[in-house]
Amino acid sequence: MSTIQVEVVSAEESIFSGPAKFVALPGEAGELGVLPGHVPLITRIKPGAVRIEKADGQEEFVFVAGGILEVQPKVVTVLSDTAIRGKDLDEAKATEARKAAEEALKNAKSEVDLAKAQSELAIMAAQIAALRKFRQKR
């Protein structure tokens, strides 16, 4: 089976780089699946899990806090400010951050504070969901 090169990059580092048979990730309009030979595409992605079926059949999970997806004939690139390998996700930290975001939401004094708290809450909820999905697969 043919493969496609996948690059998942955060603001700090390259999180994943390698050949894959398939990539699934949360697009703005729903779940996106990319196989080798996919038509070129650029779109925004929502916070959630990127599932990569590697060339050897094993799966890799990466949490992204939103970002941009670029699909070219031989390369899939996921750019995100925040990307965390599935094995590095910490449920206790994510739950604590979600509680802090909920508290910030309650105490928001302006529309900017409210929007920031809502965004952080959505990211933490997506991170916890991605963590649970990662654990189910293991």
TITITI-49349 format. One record per residue (C-alpha): residue number from 1; residue in one letter; chain; x, y, z. Coordinates in pm, whole numbers, plus 50000, padded with zeros to 5 digits. Each point is the difference from the previous one (the first is absolute). Layout:
// residues N
> i_aa_ch_u_v_w
> NUM_A_A_X_Y_Z
...
//
This chain:
// residues 138
> i_aa_ch_u_v_w
> 1_M_A_50000_50000_50000
> 2_S_A_50125_50349_49922
> 3_T_A_50072_50250_50275
> 4_I_A_49999_50375_50049
> 5_Q_A_50252_50202_50201
> 6_V_A_49842_50149_50313
> 7_E_A_50141_50296_50193
> 8_V_A_49839_50118_50326
> 9_V_A_50167_50315_50128
> 10_S_A_49937_50217_50307
> 11_A_A_50139_50346_50067
> 12_E_A_50283_49838_50199
> 13_E_A_50091_49680_49814
> 14_S_A_49925_49730_49747
> 15_I_A_49762_49758_50172
> 16_F_A_49975_49734_49729
> 17_S_A_50175_49947_49669
> 18_G_A_49972_49685_49794
> 19_P_A_49817_49797_49737
> 20_A_A_49637_49907_50061
> 21_K_A_49722_49805_49833
> 22_F_A_49722_50225_50137
> 23_V_A_49944_50313_50209
> 24_A_A_49675_50100_50176
> 25_L_A_49951_50336_50171
> 26_P_A_49728_50244_50113
> 27_G_A_49920_50242_49718
> 28_E_A_49779_50301_50055
> 29_A_A_49713_49836_49814
> 30_G_A_50055_49653_50147
> 31_E_A_50248_49714_50005
> 32_L_A_50249_49998_49711
> 33_G_A_50173_49692_49864
> 34_V_A_50305_50019_49775
> 35_L_A_50136_49712_49793
> 36_P_A_50295_50004_49759
> 37_G_A_49897_50179_49680
> 38_H_A_49752_50234_50175
> 39_V_A_49924_50319_49810
> 40_P_A_50191_50310_50119
> 41_L_A_49824_50178_50287
> 42_I_A_50059_50273_50255
> 43_T_A_49755_50033_50288
> 44_R_A_49978_50089_50365
> 45_I_A_49969_49723_50257
> 46_K_A_49829_49995_50338
> 47_P_A_50150_49887_50331
> 48_G_A_50009_49622_50021
> 49_A_A_50186_49683_49917
> 50_V_A_50203_49940_49687
> 51_R_A_50012_49625_49932
> 52_I_A_50285_49882_49780
> 53_E_A_50008_49645_49867
> 54_K_A_50371_49954_49942
> 55_A_A_50150_49800_49713
> 56_D_A_50062_49704_50234
> 57_G_A_49631_49990_50103
> 58_Q_A_50051_50146_50347
> 59_E_A_49804_50310_50103
> 60_E_A_50132_50327_50135
> 61_F_A_49776_50253_50174
> 62_V_A_50075_50371_50034
> 63_F_A_49781_50260_50171
> 64_V_A_49986_50335_49820
> 65_A_A_49842_50317_50135
> 66_G_A_49874_50096_49656
> 67_G_A_50213_50117_49712
> 68_I_A_50044_49963_49626
> 69_L_A_50002_49691_49781
> 70_E_A_50178_50003_49664
> 71_V_A_49967_49698_49770
> 72_Q_A_50231_49975_49700
> 73_P_A_50033_49699_49767
> 74_K_A_50279_49840_50206
> 75_V_A_49996_50189_50332
> 76_V_A_49746_50073_50275
> 77_T_A_50101_50283_50234
> 78_V_A_49819_50083_50325
> 79_L_A_50103_50334_50154
> 80_S_A_49880_50077_50351
> 81_D_A_50105_50240_50274
> 82_T_A_49962_49711_50244
> 83_A_A_50048_49633_49916
> 84_I_A_50056_49723_50253
> 85_R_A_50081_49635_49935
> 86_G_A_49722_49772_50124
> 87_K_A_50238_49819_50235
> 88_D_A_50098_50336_50158
> 89_L_A_49645_50115_50082
> 90_D_A_49934_50039_50373
> 91_E_A_49635_49968_50103
> 92_A_A_50054_50155_50344
> 93_K_A_50161_50313_49850
> 94_A_A_49733_50024_49730
> 95_T_A_49720_49965_50256
> 96_E_A_50161_50266_50221
> 97_A_A_50036_50235_49702
> 98_R_A_49636_49938_49903
> 99_K_A_49888_50094_50353
> 100_A_A_50211_50317_49983
> 101_A_A_49838_50086_49665
> 102_E_A_49653_49941_50148
> 103_E_A_50087_50233_50288
> 104_A_A_50131_50264_49759
> 105_L_A_49675_49967_49804
> 106_K_A_49797_50074_50314
> 107_N_A_50219_50301_50086
> 108_A_A_50030_50149_49650
> 109_K_A_49960_50377_50019
> 110_S_A_50014_50079_49628
> 111_E_A_49914_49839_49669
> 112_V_A_50371_49940_49938
> 113_D_A_50036_49818_50334
> 114_L_A_49687_49799_49922
> 115_A_A_50123_49899_49653
> 116_K_A_50343_49904_50134
> 117_A_A_49849_49787_50277
> 118_Q_A_49759_49831_49757
> 119_S_A_50286_49920_49763
> 120_E_A_50216_49856_50279
> 121_L_A_49707_49794_50129
> 122_A_A_49936_49855_49651
> 123_I_A_50368_49912_49960
> 124_M_A_50017_49828_50340
> 125_A_A_49678_49804_49936
> 126_A_A_50142_49887_49664
> 127_Q_A_50329_49904_50163
> 128_I_A_49825_49786_50261
> 129_A_A_49789_49833_49728
> 130_A_A_50316_49934_49793
> 131_L_A_50172_49852_50305
> 132_R_A_49711_49763_50064
> 133_K_A_49994_49897_49631
> 134_F_A_50376_49935_50015
> 135_R_A_49962_49784_50311
> 136_Q_A_49720_49793_49843
> 137_K_A_50223_49914_49705
> 138_R_A_50284_49877_50220
//
